[in-house]
Amino acid sequence: MRNLYTLLKSLGLVAVLALLATCSLLVSGLPAQAANPLELNFGLFGPKYDGRVAECERALSTITSQFQEKESTFWNSALQITGFGQIHETAFRPWQSDNIPRRFCSADVMLSDGKLRHVHYSIIEDGGFAGYGQGVEWCVTGLDRNWAYNPNCKAARP
């Protein structure tokens, strides 16, 4: 038992010394160095964006299912999207060309309560779960209950 205590004590001391050495390097004020040629990946391993983003209509089923899931799970509501209209693109890659490609769209949505609202959404290349597939971010005007895109879904637009 005493040997185990001594071993743990010495391992703890080693860990503290390693942490102090790391901290002293961080605060020493040494300038950062560029990656050497072996550390560069030349685009072999990193993301490679081609700008191939689906059309606005391809995201509608995703928005419908995610909206129904969000309303029922988090807001205890039976509200559902029953139809789309006036679907149009508002922007494609509105920022610099080296940013992740996005297609911004807007549409009118009819809800199960009979109200017509607007939905603003973006389709993102490699924006799906864990960077696989295309992702969709959306906001239904007037139903952004957690204010993620507030005010009035402005943050969901370009």
C-alpha positions in Angstrom: 0.0 0.0 0.0 2.9 2.3 0.8 4.5 1.7 -2.5 1.3 2.6 -4.3 1.0 5.8 -2.4 4.6 6.7 -3.2 4.1 5.9 -6.9 0.9 8.0 -7.1 2.7 10.9 -5.3 5.6 10.8 -7.7 3.3 10.6 -10.7 1.4 13.6 -9.4 4.7 15.5 -9.1 5.6 14.6 -12.7 2.2 15.8 -13.9 2.5 19.1 -12.0 6.0 19.6 -13.4 4.8 19.0 -17.0 2.0 21.4 -16.5 4.3 24.1 -15.2 6.7 23.6 -18.1 3.8 23.9 -20.6 2.6 27.1 -18.9 6.0 28.6 -18.8 6.3 28.1 -22.6 2.9 29.7 -23.1 3.7 32.8 -21.1 7.3 33.1 -22.0 6.5 35.4 -24.9 8.3 33.4 -27.5 6.9 34.1 -31.0 4.8 31.5 -32.6 6.5 29.6 -35.4 5.0 28.6 -38.7 4.3 25.0 -39.5 7.2 23.1 -41.1 6.7 21.4 -44.5 5.9 18.1 -42.8 3.1 19.7 -40.8 1.4 21.2 -43.7 -1.3 19.1 -45.3 -1.7 21.1 -48.6 -5.4 20.6 -48.6 -5.1 16.8 -48.6 -6.8 16.3 -45.3 -8.7 19.5 -44.6 -12.1 20.5 -46.0 -12.3 21.0 -49.7 -15.4 23.0 -50.7 -16.7 22.7 -54.3 -19.6 25.1 -53.9 -22.1 22.3 -54.7 -25.1 23.2 -52.6 -28.5 21.8 -53.2 -31.4 23.9 -54.5 -33.8 25.6 -52.2 -36.6 23.0 -52.7 -34.3 20.1 -51.5 -34.4 21.3 -47.9 -38.1 21.5 -47.4 -38.6 18.0 -46.1 -35.8 18.5 -43.6 -37.4 21.7 -42.4 -40.8 20.1 -42.1 -39.6 17.2 -40.0 -37.2 19.2 -37.8 -40.0 21.8 -37.2 -42.5 19.1 -36.1 -39.9 17.5 -33.9 -38.9 20.8 -32.2 -42.5 21.9 -31.6 -43.6 18.6 -30.1 -40.4 17.9 -28.1 -39.5 21.3 -26.7 -42.7 23.3 -26.8 -45.4 20.6 -26.3 -47.2 21.9 -29.4 -48.9 20.0 -32.2 -48.1 22.7 -34.7 -46.8 21.4 -38.1 -45.9 22.8 -41.5 -48.6 21.8 -44.0 -47.3 23.6 -47.1 -44.7 25.8 -48.7 -45.1 28.6 -51.3 -43.1 31.4 -52.9 -39.8 29.4 -52.5 -36.9 31.5 -53.7 -33.1 31.9 -53.3 -32.0 35.1 -51.5 -28.2 34.7 -51.8 -25.5 32.2 -52.7 -22.1 32.5 -51.1 -22.7 36.1 -50.1 -19.4 36.3 -48.3 -15.8 35.8 -49.4 -15.2 32.8 -51.6 -13.0 30.9 -49.0 -15.9 30.7 -46.6 -18.1 27.6 -46.3 -20.5 27.7 -49.3 -24.2 28.4 -48.3 -27.3 29.0 -50.2 -29.8 31.3 -48.5 -33.5 30.8 -49.2 -36.9 32.1 -48.1 -40.4 30.8 -48.5 -43.9 31.2 -47.2 -45.2 28.4 -45.0 -48.7 27.4 -44.1 -49.0 26.0 -40.6 -51.6 23.6 -39.2 -53.1 26.4 -37.2 -54.1 28.1 -40.5 -51.6 31.0 -40.3 -49.2 31.9 -43.1 -45.7 32.7 -41.9 -42.2 33.1 -43.5 -39.3 30.7 -43.2 -35.7 31.8 -43.8 -33.1 29.0 -44.2 -29.7 28.2 -45.4 -28.3 25.1 -46.9 -24.7 24.5 -45.9 -22.1 22.4 -47.8 -20.7 19.8 -45.4 -22.9 21.3 -42.6 -24.6 18.0 -41.7 -23.9 15.9 -38.6 -20.1 15.6 -38.0 -19.5 17.5 -41.3 -21.2 14.8 -43.4 -23.7 15.8 -46.0 -25.5 19.1 -46.4 -26.9 20.9 -43.3 -29.9 23.1 -43.0 -30.4 26.0 -40.6 -33.9 27.5 -40.5 -36.1 29.9 -38.7 -39.9 30.4 -38.9 -40.8 34.0 -38.3 -42.8 34.5 -35.1 -42.0 31.0 -33.8 -38.3 31.5 -32.8 -39.3 30.9 -29.2 -35.8 30.5 -27.9 -34.6 33.6 -29.8 -31.8 31.8 -31.5 -32.2 34.0 -34.7 -33.8 37.0 -33.0 -35.0 39.6 -33.9 -37.5 38.4 -36.4 -35.3 35.7 -37.8 -32.7 38.2 -39.0 -29.8 36.1 -38.0 -31.0 33.3 -40.4 -30.6 35.6 -43.4 -27.5 36.7 -45.2 
